[in-house]
Every structure is written in C-alpha cells, then in structure tokens.
C-alpha cells in the first residue's frame, strides 16, 4: 500500500508535469498581488541607503521564509543620495505672478547654493549639440530636449541625455542642467533617474523637467531669452555610503546543484513613489516563481537561484557585487525581470549560435501565453556584469508600451500593475526557469563583451 502510494507520488511529481504544477501554484494559489501590496503599500519607496530599502531587505527575507525557503543576504556597499526640497520657476520672461515649473532632481545631482540660482536657459537636443556650444554654455542652464515617443526603444535612444547630459553641461561650465522627462505620457509629472558625473567632473544641479514645462520653455525660447530660478536641496547623504544587501534564496538542484539558473529583479526603487512597477513587479515575479519551484515534489536538475539586487537605480553595486562574489560558479543562464508587468510577448536569448533554436524548444510549454518567436537579445542591468563571464541571458519580453508613462515618477504605484498580467508573467518565468534548470542541454555560452566591465558606482568619483 505504502509502495503504491509512493509510486503514485513519484509519478505525479515526475518532471514532465512540473510546468503545469508551476502554473497552477502561481495562478490558482498565487500570492502575486498580496506580495506586491506588502512591498508597495506597506514599505513604499526604497532608494538605496534609505530606511525603505533596509525594510525591503528584511521583508524579502521574511517573505522567502514564509515560502519555506532559507534566504540569506550578501553585503553590498551602496551610495546614499538624499532628495530635499526642490522647486523651479520662470524668471524671464517675467510672468505677472510666480509661475512654477514641475521639476525633480536627478539622482546624484548637486544641490543649488542657498537661495537657489537664476540663469539663462540654452536648449540642445543632443550631447553633440551641447558640446558645440563651447564657451557659450558657461554660466547657463542647459535644457536637454528630445522626442521620446515610444517605450523601450525610445528610452534607449534618449536616456544618454539624462545619464550624460548634465556631466557634459558641467564640463562646459554650465551652472545647472534640465532634462526633459523620459516619459511616454505626462500629466505634468517629472520623471527622475540617475545621472553620472565621472571622476574629475564636479556635480552640478541637475533636474528632470515635466514634458509640459519642457515644451513651454521650448516655445518661450522661440520668443527670446528665457531665465529660470532653480532651488534643489539634494546631495550626498551623511554618510554618503552605507552597508546594504542583496537578498538571495534558491531551490537546490537535484542532480547538478553547482549549475545555477539565476532569476533576478531589483529590490531598490526611486524615492518618488512605491516602485510597484519598477521593480516591485519583477521582485514579485521571481519570488513567486521560486515559491512555485520550491513547492514541487521534485527539484529541477539544476539550482534555481533568485537574487533581489540592491542599488540598480543609482549605482548597480548589487549587480557588481554579486558577479564578483560568485565568479567561480557556473551560471547556465540569467534572467532579469525589470520591465514592469505588461503582457508577455516573447522570449529573448543572448547566447552563442544555436541558443535561439534551443530556447525555442524549451519554450514549448509556454505556448498558452501566446508568445511570438524566440529572438536574439535579452539581458538586464543587474545581470549585465555576468555577461563578462559569458553567462547566457534570457528575458521574458513584456509589453512596455505603458511602462514609461509611470517609470521613475510619483505615479509608479500599486494600481498601475494589472494583477492578472503580473501572475501570468510570474508563471511564465517559473516555467522558463524550470525548463532551463531541467533541460539536458544548456544554452551555448556567448562571447563576453569586448569593453571593460563596470565596477564602480555611477556618479561618484
Ligand atoms: Zn528597474
């Protein structure tokens, strides 16, 4: 009798059934929305070095333990940058009454002198155009305009204006920089993000300006000189660096535990809102995937490890620290969930020749998601340091057409995440992780990138 029961259990738990069990655990017995509510509503903003980030580290460990996992933390030294009061107004052409501009400081921005600064605005639409100003930029506020119209591709084209524009302005002697928000929709909400001042370039005040106010400044500049008044109280915290942590948990492989499939997301967020979309959604997806894998009667052949990275938004120190600490291990694939919770569209893979074909076979149990063909690509910010170790990258590509409506703004809140899509994406990631961890074949390893890996925090000398 016992033998029969055991045989039935083994049969029921046999690996071919695993994808269906994973999907059931996440969709029918799911915790996606409950988890997201805990992180977004009860903890809220989680900028590196903040009390919110520290609370998120504690929450993630407790939440993993509730799932029957044994999480641990790995130390990460993170920069700490603090936003203060911030405002901007139009000085010239002088309005009949005070007229504010909707701005918010970019991460790593310097503060303005006490009382703020007032200076003339010069508008540019590229880094080259900024450099071409030469000495004319000295003493001015450089306004970086762009025409980002659509999601991920548009962001990729324009993001250098935010990350590198203010440093370019600083080199030219400008007193401040304004960057048109990288947004696909705007209700006059500025969108923050990190900016980088390389060694030897002293940070200047740098702020995102709402799309509407960037347009206003553009129209006014066609009439004549424009001056703005800017007050930012932001700057490095005291201390400017603190100890924080990545949170890690795993399901050990039953045959090749030393081979790791990594699932990543980032625990930190910007400070303006709850980071439900960026990256609460990704955190929930990978945690749910691991919970479902842990609940299987039989572990996959290889280890599936979830890493909740710290400091993706303003330094990438969690990603760098993980890659350094685990350089001696065999990662057979790394998947990062960091593009919101839109509908799953396709799987992307960054591997050597044959990787796309293998991935196409491995995605067979995902056809219920209605995915398009597997294509080359993939990767995420936190997992990018692993590329230098030749780790294949896998991405569940999501619909990001609304992602940049809310990204890095005060509107990144729980209500923006569709619970149904969140759970479906989590289930998709769970099945992908199973397939990668169970397959007899592994993805062929790609050539590491030629350029030097990133090893220092962005924006700090
Ligand atoms: Zn993110």
Boltz pocket constraint, residues with backbone or C-beta under 6 A from the ligand:
constraints:
  - pocket:
      binder: B
      contacts: [[A, 266], [A, 278], [A, 279], [A, 312], [A, 338]]
      max_distance: 6.0
